[in-house]
Amino acid sequence: MNWKHGLMLLPLLAAAYMVGCGQTANEPTQTTQEAAHTESSESNTHTHDGWWCVEHGVPEEQCGQCSAKLAAEFQKKGDWCKEHDRPESQCFICHPELATKFTALYEAKYGEQPPKPTE
């Protein structure tokens, strides 16, 4: 290989260095838990792939407002606030005291207050 061919490889080597060993450019660099915390504490974007539902103030895997499947399960159990279109057990409008339960989960995990729900 002559030096001209070597120069043509430089951009590829630079890209490989920037991506890192064993990662592709599309792979996240944070763990799911770190991403959930970053998402909840630094922005109001909601991707549904983190641990915490920033919009509704509950763990994502329990959010009956984001998951149609969970919503159906809550409704089937009779746990549904028709007025606010959410699980009764997560309706902080009718039952503000319920927020304490979910706040405690977030605090136990991260040692700080969760962001205020956006909805």
MIDOSE-1310 file (N, C-alpha, C; in nm, 2 decimals, decimal comma, always signed):
residues 119
mnwk	+0,09/-0,12/+0,00/+0,00/+0,00/+0,00/+0,09/+0,12/+0,00; +0,06/+0,22/-0,09/+0,14/+0,34/-0,09/+0,08/+0,45/+0,00; +0,15/+0,56/+0,02/+0,10/+0,66/+0,11/-0,03/+0,72/+0,08; -0,07/+0,72/-0,06/-0,20/+0,78/-0,10/-0,31/+0,69/-0,05
hglm	-0,29/+0,56/-0,05/-0,39/+0,47/+0,00/-0,41/+0,49/+0,15; -0,30/+0,51/+0,22/-0,30/+0,53/+0,36/-0,38/+0,66/+0,40; -0,36/+0,76/+0,32/-0,43/+0,89/+0,34/-0,58/+0,87/+0,33; -0,62/+0,78/+0,23/-0,77/+0,75/+0,21/-0,83/+0,68/+0,33
llpl	-0,75/+0,61/+0,41/-0,80/+0,54/+0,52/-0,81/+0,62/+0,65; -0,75/+0,74/+0,65/-0,75/+0,82/+0,77/-0,89/+0,86/+0,81; -0,98/+0,90/+0,72/-1,12/+0,93/+0,77/-1,19/+0,81/+0,84; -1,16/+0,69/+0,78/-1,22/+0,57/+0,84/-1,16/+0,54/+0,98
laaa	-1,03/+0,56/+0,99/-0,97/+0,54/+1,12/-1,02/+0,64/+1,22; -1,03/+0,76/+1,18/-1,08/+0,87/+1,27/-1,22/+0,84/+1,32; -1,31/+0,79/+1,23/-1,45/+0,76/+1,26/-1,45/+0,64/+1,36; -1,36/+0,54/+1,34/-1,36/+0,43/+1,43/-1,31/+0,47/+1,57
ymvg	-1,22/+0,56/+1,57/-1,17/+0,61/+1,70/-1,27/+0,69/+1,77; -1,35/+0,77/+1,70/-1,46/+0,85/+1,77/-1,57/+0,76/+1,82; -1,60/+0,65/+1,75/-1,71/+0,57/+1,79/-1,67/+0,48/+1,91; -1,55/+0,43/+1,91/-1,50/+0,36/+2,03/-1,50/+0,21/+2,00
cgqt	-1,43/+0,13/+2,08/-1,42/-0,01/+2,06/-1,55/-0,08/+2,08; -1,59/-0,16/+1,98/-1,71/-0,24/+2,00/-1,84/-0,17/+1,99; -1,84/-0,04/+1,96/-1,97/+0,03/+1,95/-1,99/+0,08/+1,81; -2,11/+0,10/+1,78/-2,15/+0,16/+1,65/-2,19/+0,30/+1,68
anep	-2,20/+0,39/+1,58/-2,24/+0,52/+1,61/-2,38/+0,54/+1,66; -2,47/+0,43/+1,63/-2,61/+0,44/+1,67/-2,63/+0,38/+1,81; -2,53/+0,32/+1,88/-2,55/+0,26/+2,01/-2,54/+0,37/+2,11; -2,63/+0,37/+2,21/-2,62/+0,46/+2,32/-2,49/+0,44/+2,41
tqtt	-2,44/+0,54/+2,46/-2,32/+0,53/+2,55/-2,36/+0,52/+2,69; -2,48/+0,55/+2,73/-2,53/+0,54/+2,87/-2,60/+0,41/+2,89; -2,61/+0,37/+3,02/-2,69/+0,26/+3,05/-2,84/+0,31/+3,05; -2,93/+0,21/+3,05/-3,07/+0,25/+3,05/-3,10/+0,33/+3,18
qeaa	-3,05/+0,29/+3,29/-3,08/+0,37/+3,41/-3,02/+0,51/+3,41; -2,90/+0,52/+3,36/-2,84/+0,66/+3,34/-2,92/+0,74/+3,25; -2,97/+0,68/+3,14/-3,05/+0,76/+3,04/-3,18/+0,80/+3,10; -3,24/+0,72/+3,18/-3,37/+0,75/+3,25/-3,35/+0,87/+3,34
htes	-3,24/+0,86/+3,42/-3,21/+0,97/+3,51/-3,18/+1,10/+3,43; -3,09/+1,09/+3,33/-3,06/+1,21/+3,25/-3,18/+1,27/+3,19; -3,27/+1,18/+3,13/-3,39/+1,23/+3,06/-3,48/+1,30/+3,16; -3,49/+1,24/+3,28/-3,59/+1,30/+3,38/-3,53/+1,43/+3,44
sesn	-3,40/+1,44/+3,46/-3,35/+1,55/+3,53/-3,30/+1,66/+3,44; -3,27/+1,64/+3,31/-3,21/+1,74/+3,23/-3,30/+1,79/+3,11; -3,41/+1,71/+3,08/-3,49/+1,76/+2,97/-3,63/+1,71/+2,99; -3,72/+1,76/+2,91/-3,86/+1,72/+2,92/-3,90/+1,63/+2,80
thth	-3,80/+1,59/+2,72/-3,83/+1,50/+2,61/-3,87/+1,36/+2,67; -3,95/+1,29/+2,60/-4,00/+1,16/+2,66/-3,99/+1,06/+2,55; -3,90/+0,96/+2,57/-3,87/+0,86/+2,47/-3,93/+0,73/+2,51; -3,98/+0,71/+2,63/-4,04/+0,59/+2,68/-3,94/+0,47/+2,70
dgww	-3,81/+0,50/+2,69/-3,72/+0,39/+2,70/-3,64/+0,40/+2,83; -3,67/+0,50/+2,91/-3,60/+0,52/+3,04/-3,67/+0,45/+3,15; -3,62/+0,47/+3,27/-3,68/+0,42/+3,39/-3,80/+0,50/+3,44; -3,79/+0,63/+3,42/-3,89/+0,72/+3,48/-3,97/+0,79/+3,37
cveh	-4,10/+0,79/+3,39/-4,19/+0,87/+3,29/-4,20/+1,01/+3,34; -4,13/+1,10/+3,27/-4,12/+1,24/+3,31/-4,26/+1,31/+3,30; -4,33/+1,27/+3,20/-4,46/+1,33/+3,18/-4,56/+1,31/+3,29; -4,56/+1,18/+3,34/-4,66/+1,15/+3,44/-4,62/+1,12/+3,58
gvpe	-4,49/+1,12/+3,60/-4,43/+1,11/+3,74/-4,44/+0,97/+3,80; -4,43/+0,87/+3,72/-4,43/+0,73/+3,77/-4,32/+0,65/+3,69; -4,28/+0,54/+3,74/-4,18/+0,45/+3,67/-4,25/+0,42/+3,53; -4,17/+0,42/+3,43/-4,22/+0,40/+3,29/-4,30/+0,26/+3,28
eqcg	-4,24/+0,16/+3,35/-4,31/+0,03/+3,34/-4,44/+0,02/+3,41; -4,48/+0,12/+3,48/-4,60/+0,12/+3,55/-4,70/+0,23/+3,50; -4,65/+0,30/+3,40/-4,73/+0,42/+3,35/-4,85/+0,38/+3,26; -4,97/+0,39/+3,32/-5,09/+0,35/+3,25/-5,14/+0,46/+3,15
qcsa	-5,07/+0,57/+3,15/-5,11/+0,67/+3,05/-5,02/+0,66/+2,92; -4,91/+0,60/+2,93/-4,82/+0,58/+2,82/-4,84/+0,45/+2,75; -4,88/+0,35/+2,82/-4,90/+0,22/+2,77/-5,04/+0,18/+2,75; -5,09/+0,15/+2,63/-5,23/+0,11/+2,61/-5,25/-0,02/+2,68
klaa	-5,15/-0,11/+2,67/-5,17/-0,24/+2,74/-5,19/-0,23/+2,89; -5,11/-0,14/+2,95/-5,12/-0,12/+3,09/-5,26/-0,05/+3,12; -5,29/+0,04/+3,04/-5,42/+0,11/+3,06/-5,54/+0,01/+3,06; -5,53/-0,08/+2,97/-5,64/-0,19/+2,96/-5,64/-0,27/+3,09
efqk	-5,52/-0,30/+3,14/-5,51/-0,38/+3,26/-5,57/-0,31/+3,38; -5,53/-0,18/+3,39/-5,59/-0,10/+3,50/-5,74/-0,09/+3,49; -5,79/-0,06/+3,37/-5,93/-0,05/+3,35/-6,01/-0,18/+3,38; -5,94/-0,30/+3,34/-6,00/-0,43/+3,37/-6,02/-0,45/+3,52
kgdw	-5,92/-0,40/+3,60/-5,92/-0,41/+3,74/-6,01/-0,31/+3,81; -6,07/-0,22/+3,73/-6,15/-0,11/+3,79/-6,07/+0,00/+3,85; -5,94/+0,01/+3,81/-5,85/+0,11/+3,86/-5,84/+0,22/+3,75; -5,94/+0,30/+3,73/-5,94/+0,40/+3,63/-6,01/+0,52/+3,66
ckeh	-5,95/+0,64/+3,65/-6,02/+0,77/+3,67/-6,07/+0,81/+3,54; -6,20/+0,80/+3,52/-6,26/+0,84/+3,39/-6,25/+0,99/+3,37; -6,26/+1,07/+3,48/-6,25/+1,21/+3,46/-6,12/+1,26/+3,41; -6,01/+1,20/+3,45/-5,88/+1,24/+3,41/-5,80/+1,14/+3,32
drpe	-5,87/+1,03/+3,28/-5,82/+0,94/+3,18/-5,68/+0,88/+3,22; -5,68/+0,82/+3,34/-5,56/+0,76/+3,39/-5,59/+0,67/+3,50; -5,50/+0,58/+3,54/-5,53/+0,49/+3,65/-5,56/+0,57/+3,78; -5,66/+0,53/+3,85/-5,70/+0,60/+3,97/-5,58/+0,59/+4,07
sqcf	-5,51/+0,48/+4,07/-5,39/+0,47/+4,16/-5,28/+0,56/+4,12; -5,29/+0,63/+4,00/-5,19/+0,72/+3,96/-5,25/+0,86/+3,93; -5,37/+0,88/+3,98/-5,43/+1,01/+3,95/-5,40/+1,11/+4,06; -5,29/+1,19/+4,04/-5,25/+1,28/+4,14/-5,34/+1,40/+4,14
ichp	-5,43/+1,42/+4,05/-5,52/+1,53/+4,05/-5,63/+1,50/+4,16; -5,69/+1,38/+4,15/-5,79/+1,34/+4,25/-5,73/+1,30/+4,39; -5,61/+1,25/+4,38/-5,54/+1,20/+4,50/-5,40/+1,24/+4,51; -5,37/+1,37/+4,54/-5,23/+1,42/+4,54/-5,14/+1,34/+4,64
elat	-5,20/+1,28/+4,74/-5,12/+1,20/+4,83/-5,05/+1,08/+4,76; -5,10/+1,04/+4,65/-5,04/+0,92/+4,58/-4,90/+0,96/+4,52; -4,88/+1,08/+4,50/-4,75/+1,13/+4,44/-4,64/+1,09/+4,53; -4,67/+1,09/+4,66/-4,56/+1,06/+4,76/-4,50/+0,92/+4,74
kfta	-4,59/+0,83/+4,71/-4,54/+0,69/+4,69/-4,44/+0,68/+4,57; -4,47/+0,75/+4,46/-4,39/+0,75/+4,35/-4,26/+0,83/+4,37; -4,28/+0,94/+4,44/-4,16/+1,03/+4,47/-4,06/+0,95/+4,55; -4,11/+0,87/+4,64/-4,02/+0,79/+4,73/-3,94/+0,69/+4,64
lyea	-4,00/+0,63/+4,54/-3,93/+0,53/+4,45/-3,82/+0,60/+4,38; -3,85/+0,72/+4,33/-3,74/+0,80/+4,26/-3,63/+0,84/+4,35; -3,67/+0,89/+4,47/-3,57/+0,93/+4,57/-3,48/+0,81/+4,61; -3,54/+0,69/+4,63/-3,46/+0,58/+4,67/-3,36/+0,54/+4,56
kyge	-3,40/+0,56/+4,44/-3,31/+0,52/+4,33/-3,20/+0,63/+4,30; -3,23/+0,75/+4,31/-3,14/+0,86/+4,27/-3,10/+0,95/+4,38; -3,16/+0,95/+4,50/-3,12/+1,03/+4,61/-3,16/+1,18/+4,59; -3,26/+1,21/+4,51/-3,31/+1,34/+4,49/-3,45/+1,34/+4,45
qppk	-3,51/+1,46/+4,45/-3,65/+1,47/+4,41/-3,67/+1,45/+4,26; -3,78/+1,38/+4,22/-3,80/+1,37/+4,08/-3,85/+1,50/+4,02; -3,83/+1,51/+3,88/-3,89/+1,63/+3,82/-4,04/+1,63/+3,83; -4,10/+1,75/+3,83/-4,24/+1,76/+3,84/-4,30/+1,70/+3,71
pte	-4,41/+1,62/+3,72/-4,48/+1,57/+3,60/-4,52/+1,69/+3,51; -4,51/+1,66/+3,38/-4,55/+1,77/+3,29/-4,70/+1,77/+3,25; -4,76/+1,65/+3,28/-4,91/+1,64/+3,25/-4,98/+1,61/+3,38
